Amino acid sequence: MSFDIPASHCRPPAAQLPGVRPPVVPGMLHRAVVAVDVVGFGRRVPALHPHLRAALYHVTETAFAAVGLPLHLCDHEDRGDGILVIAPPDAGIEALLCHLPAHLHAALRHHNQMSARAARLRLRLAVNAGYVHLDRHGAGGRALIHLHRLLDAPAFKTILDDHHADLGLITSDDLYQEIVCGGPGLIDPAAFLQIDVAVKETRARAWMWMPDLAPAWPRLTWSPDSTPLPHHGEPPGHPRAHGRDRLN
């Protein structure tokens, strides 16, 4: 006597299938978290919004694939003018902090070179890590709260706008010290600028990086009461650099 076993009973669970995101398991897990946001989205012509969103997803998916972490394998939420990405528990933070920004910048440059001025993108990128709670409603936790405080830091936005940079990265002081300074990556630790984050209840130190600025930042701190930072290519001691006198 033989039995016909349904094919579905012979397949491994979704978590074992290649290219299939495992189901959400409620609870607290340590995760790397990333937020990508379009600069000035609300000031753009509404008719362009669908195109800008499509471009945002294209460059983000391209960058995540380049570091070996396809976006569809991550938990992610659409934010209208941005994307929140929660990496799988086994994803290394090094790839997201030290390699993702360079790949995102490359994809962004390609998009902007091929687009009319009105359709070009400028992006803010924040990277953090910590315990995240996932449930059927979405995600929460201090790591996500701090991620968005970093993304919304006035100093970060001001410096990015002052230099008209296409991309800016911001990360926490802990990740900068442990990951950026602690190991080799595509980004030189000396190329980061220390800034103060003052958003709602958060008062913290953070570090930002902009690929469009080619010499490395001096190791100085910027705060809202500082005079403007020097523009591209102006070394310490330049007349426009006189106000940056707060050393680390």
N, C-alpha and C positions, 0 to 999 in steps of 0.2 A: 504494500500500500504506500502511496506517495501523497505528499501534501503540496499544494501550490502556495508558496509564501509570497505575499504582496511585495513588489519591488521596493516599496517605501520602507519595509522592515529590514531590508538589506543595506540601506544607505546609512553612512555614519551620521551622527547629529550635525546640525549646522555649524557648530563650533569647530568641527574637524574638517569641514569642506574647505578647500582652498578658495580664497576670494570671497568667502561669505562671512559677514560680520557676526560674531557670537551674539546670542540674545542678551539683553540687559539683565544683569543680576542685581537686585536691590541691595544696597549696603554701601559702606564706606570703603573705598579703595584709593590707593595712592596713584595719582594720574598726572601726566604732563598735560597742561591746558594751554591753548593758543587762541587768541582773538585777533581777527583781521578786520579792519574798518576802513571804509572809503572816506578820505578826507573831503569835507565840504559837500557831502552827498545832498544835503537839504538845500544847498544853494544852486544846484544844477537844474536845468530845465526838466520838468517832469517827464516830458516825452523821451528823454535820454535814460531815465531810470532803468527800464528793462535791459537796455544795452549795457549799462554800467554794471548791473547785477550779473549779467551773463559773463561779462569780462572778468569780474571779481571771482566768480566760480572757476572760470577757465584758468586764470593764473594761479589760483590757490590749489586747484587739483593738480596742475602741472608741477608745482613746487613740492607738494606732498608726495607725488609719485616719484619724483627725482631722489627723495631721501628714503625710498623704499617703504613708504607708509601710505598707500592709496587712501584717499579721503573717504571712500565708501566703507572702509574697514574701521573708521573712527566714529564715535558718537559725535554728531555735530548738529547745531541748531542754527537756523537762519535768523538773522537779526535785522533784516530789511536792508540796512546799509553796511552789513558786515556778517561775519560768520564766527561762531564759537565752535572750537574743535576740542574734543576730549579724547586724547590718545588712548589706545588699549593699555592695560596694566603692564604689559611686557615691552612697551615701546620705550626706547631710551631717550632721555631728555637731551643728551648730547646732540643727536641728529636734529632735533627741533630748534635748539638754541644756537648751535654753532654751524649748522649746514643749511637748514631751511631758509634763513634770511637771504643767503646768497642766491639760492635757486629761485626764491620768490622775486628777488630783484631782477634776475635774468629774464624771467617770464614777463615781468612788468615792463621792462625796457623793450622787449620785443613787441608787446602789445602797443605801447605808446609810439614806437617808431612806425607801426603800421596803421595808426589811427589818426583821424583828424583831431585838431587841438581840442575841440569840444567833447570828444569821446575819450580823452586820455584819463588815466587813473593816477591818483596819489593814494598811498596806503599807510596806515599805522598798524604796526604789528606788536603784540604783547605776548610774552611767554612766561609762564609760571608753572609751579608744580606743588602738589599737596593732596590732601585727602578730599575726595569728591564723593558726594552722595548722589546716586542715581536711583530714580524710581520712575513709575509710569508717567509722571508729570514732567519730568525733565531732570535737571541737575542742580545741586546747590553745594554750599560749603565755603569756608573761608578762602580757600585757594582761588575760587572763582570770583569772589568779592574783590580780593586783592588784585586779581588779573584786570578787572575792569576799572579799578582805581588807577592802576598803572596806565591803562589805555587812555583814561580821561585826564591825566595829569596836565595842568595848565602849562607847566614848564616844557613838557614834551611837545605839546601842540605849538607853543610859541616858537621854539627853536626850529621845529620842522617847517613852519610857515616862513620864518625869517630867511631860511636858506632855500625855500622853494624845492625841497627835496622830494623825490618821487616816493621814497620809502623811509620810514623810521622804525627802529626796533627799540623796545623798552623791556627790561627785565628787572627782577628783584635783586637786592644786594646779595642775598644768600646764593642765588643761582649764579650771579656774576662771579662771586668769590670761589664757589665750589666747582663750577663747570667751565666758565670761560677762562678763568685764571688757572684752573687746576689741570687742564689738559689741552692738547693741540686741537685746533679747529680751523675753519676757514676765516675766522674773524680774529684779528689781533686784539688782545685785551687792552692794549694801549690806545686802540681806536674808539674806546667807549668814553662817554662823558658822564660824570656823576651829577645827578640832579636831585632836587627835593620834590617829594610827592605830597601835596596837601589837597586832598579831595574828601569832602564830608568829614568823617571821623578819622580818616587815615592820615598819619604823619609818618613818612618813611623815606629812606634813601633808595634810589633806583639808579640804573645805568642805561644810557641810550646810545644807539649807534645809527649812523646814516651812511650808506654806501657811497653817496655822491660827494662826500667830503674826503678828499685824498690827502692832505696829510693827517696823521693821527691826531686826535685831540690831545692837548696838554692835560695832565692829571689835575684838573681844577674843578671846582664845584660851581654850578649855576643855581641861583635861586631867584624868585620873582623880584627881589629888590636889587639884583645885580644890574649893571649896565649891559647893553647888548653884546652878544658874543661876536667875535670877529667873523667876517664872511670868508667864503671859500679861499683857502690859500694864505690867510693872514697868520703869521706865526706869533707866538708870545712876544710881547714887547712892541708889536705894531701899535701905532697910535690908537686904533680902534679896539685894541685888546687891553687897554689900561685898566678897565674896571674889573677884570677877572682876577681877583686877588685872594680868593678863598681856596687855600690849598686843602687837599685831602688830609 
